[in-house]
Amino acid sequence: MRTDEELVALSMGGDADSFNQLILRWERPIYALAYRTLGREEDARDVCQETFLRAYRALPRFRGQAKFSSWLYRIALNLCRDWVRRQRRVREVQAPEGMELADLAADRGPVESIETLVARRELSEVVAEAMSGLPDEQRTAILLKEYHGMTFQEIADLQQCPLSTVKTRLYQGLSVLRRELEQNGRLSAVKVERR
Protein backbone atom coordinates (compact mmCIF):
# COMPACT_ATOMS: atom_id res chain seq x y z
CA MET A 1 0.00 0.00 0.00
CA ARG A 2 1.38 3.39 -0.98
CA THR A 3 1.81 6.21 1.49
CA ASP A 4 -0.08 9.48 1.18
CA GLU A 5 3.13 11.17 0.09
CA GLU A 6 3.66 8.67 -2.73
CA LEU A 7 0.06 9.04 -3.88
CA VAL A 8 0.36 12.84 -3.78
CA ALA A 9 3.53 12.72 -5.88
CA LEU A 10 1.87 10.43 -8.43
CA SER A 11 -1.23 12.66 -8.49
CA MET A 12 0.91 15.72 -9.11
CA GLY A 13 2.42 13.82 -12.01
CA GLY A 14 -1.02 13.43 -13.59
CA ASP A 15 -2.10 10.03 -12.22
CA ALA A 16 -5.81 10.57 -11.48
CA ASP A 17 -6.17 7.09 -9.98
CA SER A 18 -3.71 8.02 -7.24
CA PHE A 19 -5.84 10.98 -6.20
CA ASN A 20 -8.90 8.69 -6.22
CA GLN A 21 -7.04 6.43 -3.80
CA LEU A 22 -6.44 9.42 -1.53
CA ILE A 23 -10.15 10.22 -1.67
CA LEU A 24 -11.05 6.65 -0.74
CA ARG A 25 -8.57 6.74 2.13
CA TRP A 26 -9.63 10.10 3.60
CA GLU A 27 -13.29 10.49 2.62
CA ARG A 28 -14.75 8.93 5.79
CA PRO A 29 -12.60 10.90 8.27
CA ILE A 30 -13.23 14.18 6.45
CA TYR A 31 -16.96 13.47 6.23
CA ALA A 32 -17.03 12.56 9.95
CA LEU A 33 -15.28 15.81 10.85
CA ALA A 34 -17.71 17.84 8.73
CA TYR A 35 -20.72 15.97 10.13
CA ARG A 36 -19.63 16.47 13.74
CA THR A 37 -18.92 20.13 13.04
CA LEU A 38 -22.05 20.96 11.04
CA GLY A 39 -24.51 18.40 12.40
CA ARG A 40 -26.30 17.78 9.11
CA GLU A 41 -25.61 14.91 6.78
CA GLU A 42 -26.26 16.78 3.53
CA ASP A 43 -24.07 19.72 4.59
CA ALA A 44 -21.29 17.34 5.60
CA ARG A 45 -21.47 15.61 2.20
CA ASP A 46 -21.24 18.97 0.43
CA VAL A 47 -18.27 20.09 2.53
CA CYS A 48 -16.54 16.73 2.05
CA GLN A 49 -16.96 16.93 -1.71
CA GLU A 50 -15.78 20.54 -1.79
CA THR A 51 -12.76 19.64 0.36
CA PHE A 52 -11.51 17.12 -2.18
CA LEU A 53 -12.32 19.39 -5.09
CA ARG A 54 -10.29 22.21 -3.55
CA ALA A 55 -7.49 19.83 -2.61
CA TYR A 56 -7.30 18.55 -6.18
CA ARG A 57 -7.19 22.07 -7.60
CA ALA A 58 -4.57 23.18 -5.06
CA LEU A 59 -2.46 20.01 -5.34
CA PRO A 60 0.22 21.66 -7.54
CA ARG A 61 0.81 24.15 -4.70
CA PHE A 62 1.06 21.47 -1.99
CA ARG A 63 4.69 21.47 -0.82
CA GLY A 64 4.52 18.73 1.80
CA GLN A 65 5.40 21.02 4.71
CA ALA A 66 2.55 19.37 6.61
CA LYS A 67 1.14 15.89 6.29
CA PHE A 68 -1.40 15.50 3.49
CA SER A 69 -4.05 14.53 6.05
CA SER A 70 -3.41 17.70 8.08
CA TRP A 71 -3.68 19.75 4.91
CA LEU A 72 -7.03 18.09 4.10
CA TYR A 73 -8.32 18.64 7.64
CA ARG A 74 -7.37 22.32 7.41
CA ILE A 75 -9.28 22.69 4.12
CA ALA A 76 -12.31 20.91 5.61
CA LEU A 77 -12.27 22.99 8.81
CA ASN A 78 -12.03 26.22 6.85
CA LEU A 79 -14.95 25.13 4.67
CA CYS A 80 -16.97 24.22 7.77
CA ARG A 81 -16.34 27.64 9.29
CA ASP A 82 -17.37 29.32 6.04
CA TRP A 83 -20.45 27.11 5.81
CA VAL A 84 -21.57 28.00 9.34
CA ARG A 85 -21.06 31.70 8.67
CA ARG A 86 -23.04 31.52 5.42
CA GLN A 87 -25.86 29.36 6.66
CA ARG A 88 -26.30 30.97 10.08
CA ARG A 89 -28.45 28.07 11.10
CA VAL A 90 -28.73 26.29 14.40
CA ARG A 91 -26.70 23.12 14.41
CA GLU A 92 -28.85 20.07 14.74
CA VAL A 93 -27.71 16.50 14.93
CA GLN A 94 -29.85 14.00 13.11
CA ALA A 95 -29.62 10.30 12.48
CA PRO A 96 -27.98 9.53 9.15
CA GLU A 97 -30.48 9.19 6.32
CA GLY A 98 -31.75 5.69 5.75
CA MET A 99 -30.58 4.43 9.15
CA GLU A 100 -33.10 2.52 11.20
CA LEU A 101 -32.77 1.50 14.84
CA ALA A 102 -32.22 -2.08 13.67
CA ASP A 103 -29.29 -0.92 11.49
CA LEU A 104 -27.78 0.97 14.40
CA ALA A 105 -28.11 -2.08 16.63
CA ALA A 106 -26.46 -4.28 14.00
CA ASP A 107 -23.41 -1.99 13.95
CA ARG A 108 -22.95 -2.24 17.73
CA GLY A 109 -22.04 -5.92 17.92
CA PRO A 110 -23.95 -7.45 20.85
CA VAL A 111 -27.69 -6.82 20.72
CA GLU A 112 -28.77 -3.85 22.80
CA SER A 113 -32.20 -3.17 24.13
CA ILE A 114 -34.36 -0.44 22.65
CA GLU A 115 -34.01 1.42 25.95
CA THR A 116 -30.21 1.38 25.63
CA LEU A 117 -30.35 2.58 22.03
CA VAL A 118 -32.73 5.41 22.93
CA ALA A 119 -30.57 6.38 25.92
CA ARG A 120 -27.46 6.36 23.73
CA ARG A 121 -29.17 8.58 21.15
CA GLU A 122 -30.42 10.96 23.83
CA LEU A 123 -26.92 11.14 25.28
CA SER A 124 -25.47 11.88 21.83
CA GLU A 125 -27.99 14.69 21.41
CA VAL A 126 -27.15 16.16 24.82
CA VAL A 127 -23.41 16.04 24.05
CA ALA A 128 -23.98 17.53 20.57
CA GLU A 129 -26.09 20.31 22.05
CA ALA A 130 -23.46 21.07 24.68
CA MET A 131 -20.73 21.00 22.00
CA SER A 132 -22.67 23.45 19.83
CA GLY A 133 -22.42 26.05 22.60
CA LEU A 134 -18.63 25.94 22.67
CA PRO A 135 -16.48 28.47 20.81
CA ASP A 136 -15.30 27.12 17.43
CA GLU A 137 -11.68 26.70 18.54
CA GLN A 138 -12.61 24.62 21.59
CA ARG A 139 -15.15 22.50 19.70
CA THR A 140 -12.67 21.84 16.89
CA ALA A 141 -9.91 20.87 19.34
CA ILE A 142 -12.24 18.40 21.07
CA LEU A 143 -13.45 16.92 17.77
CA LEU A 144 -9.92 16.45 16.46
CA LYS A 145 -8.59 14.97 19.71
CA GLU A 146 -11.50 12.84 20.90
CA TYR A 147 -13.15 11.77 17.64
CA HIS A 148 -10.21 11.76 15.22
CA GLY A 149 -7.42 10.75 17.61
CA MET A 150 -5.03 13.50 16.60
CA THR A 151 -2.11 14.42 18.83
CA PHE A 152 -1.86 17.83 20.48
CA GLN A 153 0.97 18.72 18.09
CA GLU A 154 -1.07 17.73 15.02
CA ILE A 155 -3.95 19.88 16.24
CA ALA A 156 -1.59 22.79 16.93
CA ASP A 157 -0.18 22.50 13.41
CA LEU A 158 -3.66 22.28 11.93
CA GLN A 159 -5.01 25.23 13.90
CA GLN A 160 -1.76 27.16 13.42
CA CYS A 161 -1.37 27.95 17.11
CA PRO A 162 1.01 27.05 19.96
CA LEU A 163 0.76 23.63 21.61
CA SER A 164 -0.15 25.25 24.94
CA THR A 165 -3.10 27.00 23.29
CA VAL A 166 -4.48 23.67 22.04
CA LYS A 167 -4.17 22.15 25.51
CA THR A 168 -5.92 25.16 27.04
CA ARG A 169 -8.73 25.03 24.47
CA LEU A 170 -9.21 21.33 25.07
CA TYR A 171 -9.17 21.68 28.85
CA GLN A 172 -11.57 24.63 28.85
CA GLY A 173 -13.91 23.00 26.34
CA LEU A 174 -14.02 19.71 28.24
CA SER A 175 -14.61 21.60 31.50
CA VAL A 176 -17.61 23.39 29.99
CA LEU A 177 -18.93 20.10 28.59
CA ARG A 178 -18.54 18.42 31.98
CA ARG A 179 -20.48 21.25 33.69
CA GLU A 180 -23.23 21.09 31.05
CA LEU A 181 -23.55 17.33 31.41
CA GLU A 182 -23.56 17.57 35.22
CA GLN A 183 -26.35 20.15 35.04
CA ASN A 184 -28.33 17.84 32.77
CA GLY A 185 -27.64 14.89 35.07
CA ARG A 186 -25.89 13.08 32.21
CA LEU A 187 -22.27 12.96 33.39
CA SER A 188 -22.60 9.51 34.98
CA ALA A 189 -24.06 8.17 31.72
CA VAL A 190 -21.04 9.49 29.79
CA LYS A 191 -18.63 7.82 32.23
CA VAL A 192 -20.52 4.51 31.83
CA GLU A 193 -20.47 4.82 28.03
CA ARG A 194 -16.68 5.37 27.90
CA ARG A 195 -15.88 2.10 29.72
C-alpha positions as CSV (number, residue, x, y, z in Angstrom):
1,M,0.0,0.0,0.0
2,R,1.4,3.4,-1.0
3,T,1.8,6.2,1.5
4,D,-0.1,9.5,1.2
5,E,3.1,11.2,0.1
6,E,3.7,8.7,-2.7
7,L,0.1,9.0,-3.9
8,V,0.4,12.8,-3.8
9,A,3.5,12.7,-5.9
10,L,1.9,10.4,-8.4
11,S,-1.2,12.7,-8.5
12,M,0.9,15.7,-9.1
13,G,2.4,13.8,-12.0
14,G,-1.0,13.4,-13.6
15,D,-2.1,10.0,-12.2
16,A,-5.8,10.6,-11.5
17,D,-6.2,7.1,-10.0
18,S,-3.7,8.0,-7.2
19,F,-5.8,11.0,-6.2
20,N,-8.9,8.7,-6.2
21,Q,-7.0,6.4,-3.8
22,L,-6.4,9.4,-1.5
23,I,-10.1,10.2,-1.7
24,L,-11.1,6.7,-0.7
25,R,-8.6,6.7,2.1
26,W,-9.6,10.1,3.6
27,E,-13.3,10.5,2.6
28,R,-14.7,8.9,5.8
29,P,-12.6,10.9,8.3
30,I,-13.2,14.2,6.4
31,Y,-17.0,13.5,6.2
32,A,-17.0,12.6,9.9
33,L,-15.3,15.8,10.8
34,A,-17.7,17.8,8.7
35,Y,-20.7,16.0,10.1
36,R,-19.6,16.5,13.7
37,T,-18.9,20.1,13.0
38,L,-22.0,21.0,11.0
39,G,-24.5,18.4,12.4
40,R,-26.3,17.8,9.1
41,E,-25.6,14.9,6.8
42,E,-26.3,16.8,3.5
43,D,-24.1,19.7,4.6
44,A,-21.3,17.3,5.6
45,R,-21.5,15.6,2.2
46,D,-21.2,19.0,0.4
47,V,-18.3,20.1,2.5
48,C,-16.5,16.7,2.1
49,Q,-17.0,16.9,-1.7
50,E,-15.8,20.5,-1.8
51,T,-12.8,19.6,0.4
52,F,-11.5,17.1,-2.2
53,L,-12.3,19.4,-5.1
54,R,-10.3,22.2,-3.6
55,A,-7.5,19.8,-2.6
56,Y,-7.3,18.6,-6.2
57,R,-7.2,22.1,-7.6
58,A,-4.6,23.2,-5.1
59,L,-2.5,20.0,-5.3
60,P,0.2,21.7,-7.5
61,R,0.8,24.2,-4.7
62,F,1.1,21.5,-2.0
63,R,4.7,21.5,-0.8
64,G,4.5,18.7,1.8
65,Q,5.4,21.0,4.7
66,A,2.5,19.4,6.6
67,K,1.1,15.9,6.3
68,F,-1.4,15.5,3.5
69,S,-4.1,14.5,6.0
70,S,-3.4,17.7,8.1
71,W,-3.7,19.8,4.9
72,L,-7.0,18.1,4.1
73,Y,-8.3,18.6,7.6
74,R,-7.4,22.3,7.4
75,I,-9.3,22.7,4.1
76,A,-12.3,20.9,5.6
77,L,-12.3,23.0,8.8
78,N,-12.0,26.2,6.9
79,L,-14.9,25.1,4.7
80,C,-17.0,24.2,7.8
81,R,-16.3,27.6,9.3
82,D,-17.4,29.3,6.0
83,W,-20.4,27.1,5.8
84,V,-21.6,28.0,9.3
85,R,-21.1,31.7,8.7
86,R,-23.0,31.5,5.4
87,Q,-25.9,29.4,6.7
88,R,-26.3,31.0,10.1
89,R,-28.5,28.1,11.1
90,V,-28.7,26.3,14.4
91,R,-26.7,23.1,14.4
92,E,-28.8,20.1,14.7
93,V,-27.7,16.5,14.9
94,Q,-29.8,14.0,13.1
95,A,-29.6,10.3,12.5
96,P,-28.0,9.5,9.2
97,E,-30.5,9.2,6.3
98,G,-31.7,5.7,5.8
99,M,-30.6,4.4,9.1
100,E,-33.1,2.5,11.2
101,L,-32.8,1.5,14.8
102,A,-32.2,-2.1,13.7
103,D,-29.3,-0.9,11.5
104,L,-27.8,1.0,14.4
105,A,-28.1,-2.1,16.6
106,A,-26.5,-4.3,14.0
107,D,-23.4,-2.0,14.0
108,R,-23.0,-2.2,17.7
109,G,-22.0,-5.9,17.9
110,P,-24.0,-7.4,20.8
111,V,-27.7,-6.8,20.7
112,E,-28.8,-3.9,22.8
113,S,-32.2,-3.2,24.1
114,I,-34.4,-0.4,22.6
115,E,-34.0,1.4,25.9
116,T,-30.2,1.4,25.6
117,L,-30.4,2.6,22.0
118,V,-32.7,5.4,22.9
119,A,-30.6,6.4,25.9
120,R,-27.5,6.4,23.7
121,R,-29.2,8.6,21.1
122,E,-30.4,11.0,23.8
123,L,-26.9,11.1,25.3
124,S,-25.5,11.9,21.8
125,E,-28.0,14.7,21.4
126,V,-27.1,16.2,24.8
127,V,-23.4,16.0,24.1
128,A,-24.0,17.5,20.6
129,E,-26.1,20.3,22.0
130,A,-23.5,21.1,24.7
131,M,-20.7,21.0,22.0
132,S,-22.7,23.5,19.8
133,G,-22.4,26.0,22.6
134,L,-18.6,25.9,22.7
135,P,-16.5,28.5,20.8
136,D,-15.3,27.1,17.4
137,E,-11.7,26.7,18.5
138,Q,-12.6,24.6,21.6
139,R,-15.2,22.5,19.7
140,T,-12.7,21.8,16.9
141,A,-9.9,20.9,19.3
142,I,-12.2,18.4,21.1
143,L,-13.4,16.9,17.8
144,L,-9.9,16.4,16.5
145,K,-8.6,15.0,19.7
146,E,-11.5,12.8,20.9
147,Y,-13.1,11.8,17.6
148,H,-10.2,11.8,15.2
149,G,-7.4,10.8,17.6
150,M,-5.0,13.5,16.6
151,T,-2.1,14.4,18.8
152,F,-1.9,17.8,20.5
153,Q,1.0,18.7,18.1
154,E,-1.1,17.7,15.0
155,I,-4.0,19.9,16.2
156,A,-1.6,22.8,16.9
157,D,-0.2,22.5,13.4
158,L,-3.7,22.3,11.9
159,Q,-5.0,25.2,13.9
160,Q,-1.8,27.2,13.4
161,C,-1.4,27.9,17.1
162,P,1.0,27.0,20.0
163,L,0.8,23.6,21.6
164,S,-0.2,25.2,24.9
165,T,-3.1,27.0,23.3
166,V,-4.5,23.7,22.0
167,K,-4.2,22.1,25.5
168,T,-5.9,25.2,27.0
169,R,-8.7,25.0,24.5
170,L,-9.2,21.3,25.1
171,Y,-9.2,21.7,28.9
172,Q,-11.6,24.6,28.9
173,G,-13.9,23.0,26.3
174,L,-14.0,19.7,28.2
175,S,-14.6,21.6,31.5
176,V,-17.6,23.4,30.0
177,L,-18.9,20.1,28.6
178,R,-18.5,18.4,32.0
179,R,-20.5,21.2,33.7
180,E,-23.2,21.1,31.0
181,L,-23.5,17.3,31.4
182,E,-23.6,17.6,35.2
183,Q,-26.4,20.2,35.0
184,N,-28.3,17.8,32.8
185,G,-27.6,14.9,35.1
186,R,-25.9,13.1,32.2
187,L,-22.3,13.0,33.4
188,S,-22.6,9.5,35.0
189,A,-24.1,8.2,31.7
190,V,-21.0,9.5,29.8
191,K,-18.6,7.8,32.2
192,V,-20.5,4.5,31.8
193,E,-20.5,4.8,28.0
194,R,-16.7,5.4,27.9
195,R,-15.9,2.1,29.7
